[in-house]
Amino acid sequence: MSELPPPDAQAAEALRRGLPLRRSVTATWWYVAGGVVFFELMVVLLSTAELAAREARPAAVLGLSACGLAWVAAGLIPLADYRHRSASTPLLRWPRSALPLAASLLFGAALGLTTGSWTLAAMPLLQMLVLLNWPAGVRLRVVLAVTVLLIALAAIDTRQAIADQVADRWYQMVSLVVILPPVSVSSLWWWDVVVRLDRARASEAKLAATQERLHLATDVHDLQGHHLQVIALQLELAERLMPRDPEAGMAQLRAARGSVDEARQGTRDLAARFRSVPLGDEVANAADLLRAAGARIESDVHAEASLAPADVLGPVIRETTTNALRHGGGRWARLALAREAGTWRYEIANDLVADAPADPADGVIDRGTGLEGIGRRVAEAGGTLAVRRDGGAFTVTVTVPDVAGEGR
């Protein structure tokens, strides 16, 4: 297994302040951290049971248990640091790292004095060391060295265990102690893989939305740029011809007007091409895009969605989907296209990030090209736009007249 390098400082900051992790990814972290803590608790339990089996004093058993629990609790610090680590994070962060190391030395000393085992005495510190933020490629060598050292110490201790006739209990404990560091590191590597896959899905969804906008912007630029350049040349020529040949100048003005008509028609054709996707497919594409970003999707589309005004609702669906990707919490979204009482109603709801502004129009949807642009488009079609924030949910509802239904 090759080790994944830690993210750079910018990527680590994105983990903390950018798009939040999906709920399933966060659950994976708690599974990983819980597994490491569980194995550490098993070591504490078995070592305490071993000491009790030797008929030690209750005070010694309780003291060892307290040291073990303190060691497990202190181990939560490097685990928490690992979740948000970056390439710029130092190996040790004083004084934050002092507590885990001190707890490891204390528990190791207690284990060594009470059980007489070199393996148990070295294990707490070695386990804590493998949880630190080692550079890429170093952690693998560290965990291999730690495992070899524990195996060597276990071989020394096994001879004494056989002599004391406690080999059966010792084999169970030493097996868990030796595999604890590699199992912990394997779990952390698995977490790294899951996080990178989640970020790749989110980046793919954002890239798809960006490519769609770029494609539209390129087509508009090519179309309008050509026509505007021709119109500018025709007007410049008309300006030169007017003083000495008014008829030729007027001809150029008429040609410029024709170029304007061609530009308008080209723009209409371009808009029609982007609106040609049936609204049912538009909603399906929006759901797929949000699902690719990791959100849980609910979608409800009317059976006669092809009769809805695609020229109005198509851009609305695309714009609101992009805003949900950029500003939503990324955990869930709900899309619905319904026909009711002579109108078509499109609604999209999604969760919000924890620190989203209270004003739904402030930072949730871009001004100008976002909410205001949707409002103008819908108003021109005789429809209405409603935006609301209810707790952790943000909902945009667009209602437009059912023109096809009125004509029947």
C-alpha positions as CSV (number, residue, x, y, z in Angstrom):
1,M,0.0,0.0,0.0
2,S,1.5,3.3,-1.1
3,E,1.0,6.3,1.3
4,L,-1.0,9.2,0.1
5,P,0.7,12.6,0.7
6,P,-1.0,15.1,3.0
7,P,-2.8,17.9,1.2
8,D,-1.1,21.3,0.9
9,A,-2.1,24.2,3.1
10,Q,-4.7,25.5,0.6
11,A,-6.4,22.1,0.3
12,A,-6.4,21.6,4.1
13,E,-8.0,25.0,4.5
14,A,-10.7,23.9,2.0
15,L,-11.3,20.9,4.2
16,R,-12.1,23.3,7.1
17,R,-13.8,26.2,5.4
18,G,-14.7,25.0,1.9
19,L,-17.4,22.6,0.8
20,P,-18.3,20.5,3.8
21,L,-17.7,16.7,3.8
22,R,-20.7,14.6,2.9
23,R,-22.5,12.9,5.8
24,S,-21.3,9.5,4.6
25,V,-17.7,10.7,4.5
26,T,-17.9,12.2,8.0
27,A,-19.4,8.9,9.2
28,T,-16.3,7.1,7.7
29,W,-14.1,9.3,9.8
30,W,-15.9,8.4,13.0
31,Y,-15.7,4.7,12.0
32,V,-12.0,5.0,11.4
33,A,-11.3,7.0,14.7
34,G,-13.7,4.7,16.6
35,G,-11.9,1.6,15.4
36,V,-8.5,3.0,16.5
37,V,-9.9,3.9,19.9
38,F,-11.6,0.5,20.2
39,F,-8.4,-1.4,19.7
40,E,-6.6,0.8,22.2
41,L,-9.3,0.2,24.8
42,M,-8.9,-3.5,24.2
43,V,-5.2,-3.3,25.0
44,V,-6.0,-1.4,28.2
45,L,-8.7,-4.0,29.1
46,L,-6.4,-7.0,28.4
47,S,-3.4,-5.6,30.3
48,T,-5.6,-4.7,33.3
49,A,-7.1,-8.2,33.2
50,E,-3.6,-9.7,33.1
51,L,-2.6,-7.7,36.1
52,A,-5.7,-8.7,38.0
53,A,-5.0,-12.4,37.1
54,R,-1.7,-12.1,38.8
55,E,-3.6,-11.2,42.0
56,A,-2.2,-7.7,42.2
57,R,-3.5,-5.2,44.6
58,P,-6.7,-3.4,43.6
59,A,-5.0,-0.1,43.9
60,A,-2.5,-1.2,41.3
61,V,-5.2,-2.5,38.9
62,L,-7.2,0.8,39.3
63,G,-4.1,2.9,38.8
64,L,-3.2,1.0,35.6
65,S,-6.7,1.4,34.3
66,A,-6.6,5.1,35.0
67,C,-3.3,5.5,33.1
68,G,-4.7,3.5,30.2
69,L,-7.8,5.5,29.9
70,A,-5.8,8.7,30.1
71,W,-3.6,7.4,27.3
72,V,-6.6,6.6,25.1
73,A,-8.2,10.0,25.7
74,A,-4.9,11.8,24.9
75,G,-4.7,9.8,21.7
76,L,-7.8,11.7,20.5
77,I,-5.6,14.8,20.0
78,P,-3.3,13.4,17.2
79,L,-6.4,11.7,15.6
80,A,-8.2,15.1,15.5
81,D,-5.0,16.7,14.1
82,Y,-4.8,14.0,11.4
83,R,-8.3,14.8,10.2
84,H,-7.2,18.3,9.1
85,R,-3.6,17.7,8.5
86,S,-1.6,19.4,5.7
87,A,1.9,19.2,4.3
88,S,2.8,22.3,6.2
89,T,1.7,20.9,9.6
90,P,4.7,20.2,11.8
91,L,5.4,16.7,13.1
92,L,5.0,17.9,16.7
93,R,2.9,20.9,17.7
94,W,4.1,22.1,21.1
95,P,2.6,22.3,23.6
96,R,-0.4,20.4,22.0
97,S,1.7,17.3,21.5
98,A,3.1,17.3,25.0
99,L,-0.1,15.7,26.6
100,P,-0.2,12.6,24.3
101,L,3.5,11.9,24.7
102,A,3.4,12.4,28.5
103,A,0.3,10.1,28.7
104,S,2.1,7.5,26.6
105,L,5.2,7.5,28.8
106,L,3.1,7.3,31.9
107,F,1.0,4.4,30.7
108,G,4.1,2.6,29.3
109,A,5.9,3.0,32.6
110,A,2.9,1.6,34.5
111,L,2.7,-1.3,32.1
112,G,6.4,-2.1,32.4
113,L,6.4,-1.9,36.2
114,T,3.3,-3.9,36.8
115,T,3.6,-6.6,34.1
116,G,7.4,-6.7,33.6
117,S,6.8,-6.8,29.8
118,W,9.1,-4.8,27.4
119,T,6.5,-5.1,24.7
120,L,3.7,-3.5,26.7
121,A,6.1,-0.9,28.1
122,A,7.1,0.3,24.6
123,M,3.6,0.0,22.9
124,P,1.9,3.2,24.1
125,L,4.6,5.5,22.9
126,L,5.1,3.6,19.7
127,Q,1.4,3.7,19.0
128,M,1.3,7.5,19.6
129,L,4.2,8.0,17.3
130,V,2.6,6.4,14.3
131,L,-0.4,8.8,14.7
132,L,1.7,11.9,14.2
133,N,1.8,13.9,11.0
134,W,4.7,12.2,9.3
135,P,5.8,13.4,5.8
136,A,4.7,11.5,2.7
137,G,6.6,8.2,2.5
138,V,8.0,8.4,6.0
139,R,4.9,7.0,7.8
140,L,5.3,3.6,6.0
141,R,8.9,3.3,7.2
142,V,7.9,4.3,10.7
143,V,5.1,1.8,11.1
144,L,7.4,-1.0,9.7
145,A,10.1,-0.1,12.1
146,V,7.6,0.0,15.0
147,T,6.1,-3.3,14.1
148,V,9.6,-5.0,13.8
149,L,10.6,-3.5,17.2
150,L,7.4,-4.8,18.8
151,I,7.9,-8.3,17.3
152,A,11.5,-8.3,18.6
153,L,10.4,-7.3,22.1
154,A,7.5,-9.8,22.0
155,A,10.0,-12.6,21.2
156,I,12.0,-11.6,24.3
157,D,8.9,-11.4,26.5
158,T,7.6,-14.7,25.2
159,R,10.5,-16.7,26.7
160,Q,9.6,-15.2,30.1
161,A,5.9,-15.9,29.6
162,I,6.6,-19.5,28.8
163,A,8.7,-19.8,31.9
164,D,5.9,-18.3,34.0
165,Q,3.4,-20.6,32.4
166,V,1.2,-17.8,31.2
167,A,1.9,-18.3,27.5
168,D,-1.8,-18.7,26.5
169,R,-2.9,-15.3,27.9
170,W,0.3,-13.7,26.7
171,Y,-0.1,-14.8,23.0
172,Q,-3.5,-13.2,22.9
173,M,-2.3,-9.9,24.3
174,V,0.9,-9.7,22.2
175,S,-1.0,-10.4,19.0
176,L,-3.2,-7.4,19.6
177,V,-0.3,-5.2,20.7
178,V,1.8,-6.0,17.6
179,I,-0.9,-5.4,15.1
180,L,-2.3,-2.2,16.7
181,P,0.1,0.3,15.0
182,P,-0.2,-1.1,11.4
183,V,-4.0,-1.5,11.8
184,S,-4.3,2.1,13.0
185,V,-2.2,3.5,10.1
186,S,-4.1,1.4,7.6
187,S,-7.3,2.9,8.9
188,L,-5.9,6.4,8.5
189,W,-4.8,5.7,5.0
190,W,-8.3,4.5,4.1
191,W,-9.6,7.8,5.4
192,D,-7.2,9.7,3.1
193,V,-8.5,7.7,0.2
194,V,-12.2,8.4,1.0
195,V,-11.5,12.1,1.4
196,R,-9.7,12.4,-1.9
197,L,-12.5,10.5,-3.7
198,D,-15.1,12.8,-2.1
199,R,-13.1,15.9,-3.2
200,A,-12.8,14.5,-6.7
201,R,-16.5,14.0,-7.0
202,A,-17.2,17.6,-5.8
203,S,-14.5,19.0,-8.2
204,E,-16.0,17.0,-11.1
205,A,-19.5,18.5,-10.4
206,K,-18.1,22.0,-10.2
207,L,-16.1,21.4,-13.4
208,A,-19.1,20.2,-15.3
209,A,-21.0,23.4,-14.3
210,T,-18.1,25.6,-15.2
211,Q,-17.6,23.8,-18.6
212,E,-21.3,24.4,-19.4
213,R,-21.0,28.1,-18.7
214,L,-17.7,28.3,-20.6
215,H,-19.2,26.7,-23.6
216,L,-22.1,29.1,-23.6
217,A,-19.8,32.1,-23.1
218,T,-17.6,30.9,-26.0
219,D,-20.5,30.6,-28.4
220,V,-21.9,34.0,-27.4
221,H,-18.4,35.6,-27.8
222,D,-17.8,34.0,-31.2
223,L,-21.3,35.0,-32.5
224,Q,-21.6,38.5,-31.2
225,G,-17.9,39.3,-31.7
226,H,-18.1,38.6,-35.4
227,H,-21.3,40.5,-36.0
228,L,-20.2,43.5,-33.9
229,Q,-17.0,43.7,-35.8
230,V,-18.8,43.7,-39.1
231,I,-21.3,46.3,-37.9
232,A,-18.5,48.6,-36.7
233,L,-16.8,48.4,-40.0
234,Q,-20.1,49.1,-41.9
235,L,-20.9,52.1,-39.7
236,E,-17.3,53.5,-40.1
237,L,-17.6,53.2,-43.8
238,A,-21.0,54.9,-43.8
239,E,-19.6,57.7,-41.8
240,R,-16.9,58.3,-44.4
241,L,-19.2,58.0,-47.4
242,M,-22.0,60.3,-46.1
243,P,-20.3,63.7,-46.9
244,R,-19.6,62.9,-50.5
245,D,-21.9,60.0,-51.4
246,P,-25.0,59.9,-49.2
247,E,-26.6,57.1,-51.2
248,A,-23.7,54.8,-50.7
249,G,-23.6,55.8,-47.0
250,M,-27.2,54.9,-46.6
251,A,-26.6,51.6,-48.2
252,Q,-23.9,50.8,-45.6
253,L,-26.4,51.9,-42.9
254,R,-29.0,49.5,-44.3
255,A,-26.3,46.8,-44.4
256,A,-25.4,47.5,-40.8
257,R,-29.1,47.2,-39.8
258,G,-29.2,43.8,-41.6
259,S,-26.1,42.7,-39.7
260,V,-27.9,43.7,-36.5
261,D,-30.9,41.5,-37.5
262,E,-28.5,38.6,-38.3
263,A,-26.9,39.0,-34.8
264,R,-30.3,39.0,-33.1
265,Q,-31.4,35.9,-35.0
266,G,-28.1,34.1,-34.3
267,T,-28.6,34.9,-30.6
268,R,-32.1,33.5,-30.7
269,D,-30.9,30.3,-32.5
270,L,-28.2,29.9,-29.9
271,A,-30.7,30.3,-27.0
272,A,-33.0,27.9,-28.7
273,R,-30.2,25.3,-29.0
274,F,-29.6,25.6,-25.2
275,R,-33.3,25.5,-24.5
276,S,-33.9,22.5,-26.8
277,V,-33.3,20.0,-23.9
278,P,-36.7,18.8,-22.6
279,L,-37.4,20.0,-19.1
280,G,-37.7,16.5,-17.8
281,D,-34.1,15.9,-19.0
282,E,-33.1,19.2,-17.6
283,V,-34.2,18.2,-14.1
284,A,-32.6,14.7,-14.6
285,N,-29.3,16.3,-15.6
286,A,-29.5,18.6,-12.6
287,A,-30.2,15.7,-10.3
288,D,-27.2,13.8,-11.8
289,L,-24.9,16.8,-11.4
290,L,-25.9,17.2,-7.7
291,R,-25.7,13.4,-7.1
292,A,-22.1,13.4,-8.6
293,A,-21.2,16.1,-6.0
294,G,-22.3,13.6,-3.3
295,A,-25.7,14.9,-2.4
296,R,-28.7,12.7,-1.7
297,I,-31.3,13.6,-4.3
298,E,-35.1,13.5,-4.4
299,S,-36.7,14.3,-7.7
300,D,-40.4,14.6,-8.8
301,V,-41.2,15.5,-12.4
302,H,-44.7,15.8,-13.9
303,A,-45.5,13.3,-16.6
304,E,-46.2,16.1,-19.1
305,A,-43.0,18.1,-18.4
306,S,-42.4,18.5,-22.1
307,L,-45.4,21.0,-22.3
308,A,-43.8,23.4,-19.7
309,P,-42.2,26.6,-21.0
310,A,-38.6,25.4,-21.5
311,D,-37.4,28.9,-22.6
312,V,-38.1,30.2,-19.1
313,L,-37.6,27.2,-16.8
314,G,-34.6,25.7,-18.6
315,P,-32.2,28.5,-17.6
316,V,-33.8,28.7,-14.2
317,I,-33.1,25.0,-13.5
318,R,-29.5,25.3,-14.7
319,E,-28.8,28.5,-12.7
320,T,-30.4,27.2,-9.4
321,T,-28.5,23.9,-9.8
322,T,-25.2,25.8,-10.1
323,N,-26.0,27.8,-7.0
324,A,-26.9,24.7,-5.1
325,L,-23.5,23.3,-6.0
326,R,-21.6,26.4,-5.1
327,H,-23.4,27.5,-1.9
328,G,-25.3,24.4,-0.7
329,G,-24.3,22.2,2.2
330,G,-23.8,19.3,-0.2
331,R,-25.7,16.7,1.8
332,W,-29.2,16.7,0.1
333,A,-31.3,18.4,-2.4
334,R,-34.9,18.1,-3.6
335,L,-36.2,19.0,-7.1
336,A,-39.8,19.1,-8.2
337,L,-41.5,20.2,-11.4
338,A,-45.3,20.2,-11.0
339,R,-48.3,21.4,-13.0
340,E,-51.1,22.8,-10.9
341,A,-54.0,25.3,-11.4
342,G,-53.0,26.7,-14.8
343,T,-49.3,27.1,-13.8
344,W,-46.0,25.3,-13.8
345,R,-44.1,25.3,-10.5
346,Y,-40.4,24.4,-10.3
347,E,-38.9,24.1,-6.8
348,I,-35.4,23.3,-5.7
349,A,-34.5,22.9,-2.0
350,N,-31.1,22.1,-0.6
351,D,-29.3,22.2,2.8
352,L,-27.0,25.1,3.7
353,V,-23.5,25.3,5.2
354,A,-23.4,25.8,8.9
355,D,-22.3,29.4,8.7
356,A,-24.6,30.6,5.8
357,P,-25.8,34.2,6.1
358,A,-29.2,34.7,7.6
359,D,-30.3,36.8,4.5
360,P,-31.1,34.2,1.8
361,A,-30.1,36.7,-0.9
362,D,-26.7,37.5,0.7
363,G,-24.1,35.0,-0.3
364,V,-26.4,32.1,-0.9
365,I,-27.1,33.0,-4.5
366,D,-24.9,35.4,-6.6
367,R,-26.5,38.8,-7.1
368,G,-27.0,40.1,-10.6
369,T,-26.4,36.8,-12.5
370,G,-28.2,34.7,-9.9
371,L,-31.3,35.4,-8.0
372,E,-32.0,38.8,-9.6
373,G,-31.4,37.4,-13.1
374,I,-33.8,34.6,-12.4
375,G,-36.4,37.1,-11.0
376,R,-36.2,39.2,-14.2
377,R,-36.5,36.3,-16.5
378,V,-39.5,34.9,-14.6
379,A,-41.2,38.3,-14.3
380,E,-40.9,38.8,-18.1
381,A,-42.8,35.5,-18.5
382,G,-45.5,36.7,-16.1
383,G,-44.4,34.3,-13.4
384,T,-43.3,34.7,-9.7
385,L,-40.2,33.9,-7.8
386,A,-40.2,33.0,-4.1
387,V,-37.1,32.4,-2.0
388,R,-37.1,31.2,1.6
389,R,-34.8,29.9,4.2
390,D,-36.3,27.5,6.8
391,G,-33.8,26.4,9.4
392,G,-31.0,24.6,7.5
393,A,-32.9,24.4,4.2
394,F,-32.9,27.0,1.3
395,T,-35.7,26.8,-1.2
396,V,-36.2,28.6,-4.5
397,T,-39.7,28.3,-6.0
398,V,-40.6,29.5,-9.5
399,T,-44.1,29.7,-10.9
400,V,-44.9,30.5,-14.5
401,P,-48.2,30.4,-16.5
402,D,-49.1,27.2,-18.3
403,V,-49.2,28.7,-21.8
404,A,-49.7,25.4,-23.5
405,G,-52.6,24.5,-21.2
406,E,-54.3,27.8,-21.9
407,G,-54.1,27.3,-25.6
408,R,-55.9,24.0,-25.6
